[in-house]
Amino acid sequence: MALGQLKEAMEEPQQKSMAFINNMHSQLRDLTRPTMLAPDESAADATSSSECKSR
């Protein structure tokens, strides 16, 4: 019984750490995912970038 309690006490911090790491991984993946521009935004972006190149 004591060994079972010890095992649970040792596993809890590991489970919390893994949950934290998985959450951070998910957030980083969301932040680095390429975003799709709406058609009007991509046209405006193309116009502003061509203006910068011509200057």
MIDOSE-1310 file (N, C-alpha, C; in nm, 2 decimals, decimal comma, always signed):
residues 55
malg	+0,08/-0,12/+0,00/+0,00/+0,00/+0,00/+0,09/+0,13/+0,00; +0,19/+0,12/+0,08/+0,28/+0,24/+0,09/+0,35/+0,26/-0,05; +0,39/+0,15/-0,11/+0,45/+0,17/-0,25/+0,36/+0,23/-0,35; +0,23/+0,19/-0,34/+0,13/+0,24/-0,43/+0,11/+0,39/-0,41
qlke	+0,12/+0,44/-0,29/+0,10/+0,58/-0,26/+0,23/+0,66/-0,31; +0,34/+0,59/-0,29/+0,47/+0,66/-0,33/+0,47/+0,67/-0,49; +0,42/+0,56/-0,55/+0,42/+0,57/-0,70/+0,32/+0,68/-0,75; +0,21/+0,69/-0,69/+0,11/+0,80/-0,72/+0,18/+0,94/-0,70
amee	+0,25/+0,95/-0,58/+0,31/+1,08/-0,55/+0,42/+1,11/-0,65; +0,49/+1,02/-0,70/+0,59/+1,04/-0,80/+0,54/+1,07/-0,94; +0,43/+1,01/-0,97/+0,37/+1,02/-1,11/+0,30/+1,16/-1,12; +0,24/+1,21/-1,02/+0,16/+1,34/-1,03/+0,24/+1,45/-1,09
pqqk	+0,36/+1,48/-1,03/+0,44/+1,59/-1,09/+0,48/+1,57/-1,24; +0,50/+1,44/-1,27/+0,54/+1,41/-1,41/+0,42/+1,43/-1,50; +0,30/+1,40/-1,46/+0,18/+1,42/-1,54/+0,15/+1,57/-1,56; +0,17/+1,64/-1,45/+0,15/+1,79/-1,46/+0,26/+1,85/-1,56
smaf	+0,38/+1,80/-1,55/+0,48/+1,85/-1,64/+0,45/+1,82/-1,78; +0,40/+1,70/-1,81/+0,37/+1,66/-1,95/+0,25/+1,74/-2,00; +0,15/+1,77/-1,91/+0,04/+1,85/-1,95/+0,08/+1,99/-1,99; +0,17/+2,04/-1,91/+0,23/+2,18/-1,94/+0,30/+2,18/-2,07
innm	+0,39/+2,08/-2,09/+0,47/+2,07/-2,22/+0,38/+2,06/-2,34; +0,28/+1,97/-2,33/+0,19/+1,95/-2,44/+0,11/+2,08/-2,47; +0,07/+2,15/-2,36/+0,00/+2,28/-2,38/+0,09/+2,38/-2,45; +0,21/+2,39/-2,41/+0,31/+2,49/-2,47/+0,33/+2,45/-2,61
hsql	+0,34/+2,32/-2,64/+0,37/+2,27/-2,78/+0,25/+2,31/-2,87; +0,13/+2,29/-2,82/+0,01/+2,33/-2,89/+0,00/+2,48/-2,92; +0,03/+2,56/-2,82/+0,03/+2,70/-2,84/+0,14/+2,75/-2,94; +0,26/+2,69/-2,93/+0,36/+2,73/-3,03/+0,32/+2,69/-3,17
rdlt	+0,26/+2,57/-3,18/+0,22/+2,53/-3,31/+0,11/+2,62/-3,37; +0,02/+2,67/-3,28/-0,08/+2,76/-3,33/-0,02/+2,90/-3,37; +0,08/+2,94/-3,29/+0,14/+3,07/-3,32/+0,22/+3,06/-3,45; +0,28/+2,95/-3,49/+0,37/+2,94/-3,60/+0,29/+2,89/-3,73
rptm	+0,17/+2,86/-3,71/+0,09/+2,81/-3,83/+0,07/+2,93/-3,92; +0,09/+2,90/-4,05/+0,07/+3,01/-4,15/-0,07/+3,05/-4,15; -0,10/+3,18/-4,16/-0,24/+3,23/-4,16/-0,28/+3,26/-4,30; -0,40/+3,23/-4,33/-0,46/+3,26/-4,46/-0,51/+3,40/-4,46
lapd	-0,48/+3,48/-4,56/-0,53/+3,61/-4,58/-0,66/+3,61/-4,66; -0,75/+3,69/-4,62/-0,88/+3,70/-4,69/-0,84/+3,76/-4,83; -0,92/+3,74/-4,93/-0,89/+3,79/-5,07/-0,86/+3,94/-5,07; -0,94/+4,02/-5,00/-0,92/+4,16/-5,00/-0,79/+4,20/-4,93
esaa	-0,76/+4,13/-4,83/-0,63/+4,16/-4,75/-0,51/+4,12/-4,84; -0,52/+4,01/-4,91/-0,40/+3,97/-4,99/-0,38/+4,07/-5,10; -0,49/+4,12/-5,16/-0,47/+4,22/-5,27/-0,41/+4,35/-5,21; -0,46/+4,39/-5,10/-0,40/+4,51/-5,04/-0,26/+4,49/-5,00
dats	-0,22/+4,37/-4,95/-0,08/+4,34/-4,92/+0,00/+4,34/-5,04; -0,04/+4,29/-5,15/+0,03/+4,29/-5,27/+0,05/+4,43/-5,33; -0,05/+4,52/-5,31/-0,03/+4,65/-5,36/+0,07/+4,73/-5,27; +0,06/+4,71/-5,14/+0,16/+4,78/-5,06/+0,30/+4,73/-5,08
ssec	+0,32/+4,60/-5,10/+0,46/+4,55/-5,12/+0,51/+4,60/-5,26; +0,43/+4,61/-5,36/+0,48/+4,66/-5,49/+0,51/+4,81/-5,48; +0,44/+4,88/-5,39/+0,47/+5,02/-5,38/+0,60/+5,04/-5,31; +0,63/+4,95/-5,21/+0,76/+4,96/-5,14/+0,87/+4,93/-5,23
ksr	+0,85/+4,83/-5,33/+0,96/+4,80/-5,42/+0,99/+4,91/-5,52; +0,89/+4,99/-5,56/+0,91/+5,09/-5,66/+0,98/+5,21/-5,60; +0,98/+5,23/-5,47/+1,04/+5,34/-5,41/+1,19/+5,33/-5,40
